[in-house]
């Protein structure tokens, strides 16, 4: 019986550690969404062969989908190291 409870706890802990999104992640994802929206706005111009439709819109869309959104998902804060090494650096 104890093994079953232990395995449930370990599964719950693993589930919590899979994708811990924090405030910074949501900010980066929001910026990515904004860049994607700007890309679609630039794509919807009146000219068929304009600069914004042929150059600016694809750059914004690729930047949003392939760079900013994945960075927003994978970003993690660097943790401060404490202990003996930090004390040696200060001296």
Residue pairs with C-beta under 8 A, 6 or more apart in sequence:
19 73
20 76
21 73
22 77
24 75
24 77
25 72
25 73
25 75
26 72
27 72
28 68
28 71
28 72
28 75
29 68
29 69
29 72
29 73
31 68
31 72
32 64
32 65
32 68
32 69
32 71
32 72
33 64
33 69
35 60
35 63
35 64
35 68
36 60
36 61
36 64
36 65
36 69
38 60
39 56
39 57
39 58
39 59
39 60
39 61
39 63
39 64
40 57
40 61
42 52
42 53
42 56
42 57
42 60
43 52
43 53
43 57
43 61
45 52
45 53
47 53
80 86
